[in-house]
Amino acid sequence: MAERQATIASASGLHARPAKLFVQAVQEKKTPITIAVEGGPDLNAGSILSIIGLGATQGTVVTLKAEGEGAEQALDELATLLQTDLDAQ
């Protein structure tokens, strides 16, 4: 199983627009992906409700996990996305 950690860069955290953009990117991948905050359960990263429910604010470190073909590349791309200020775009 591939795993990456990323620090949320968006000023609003993973809420509203950044959450929507992240979920859209996850849904484009061909592998199931989970996301978790430290000490929390692995949640479906392709679900807007799960993402908003994380309560991830700017500076929160999240862990992404995926398995299967293309998992490494998918996680690299998603981690980069989370580490970008999506509010500024």
Helices and strands as residue ranges (DSSP letters): E 2-7, H 17-28, E 33-37, E 43-44, H 48-54, E 61-66, H 71-82, G 86-88
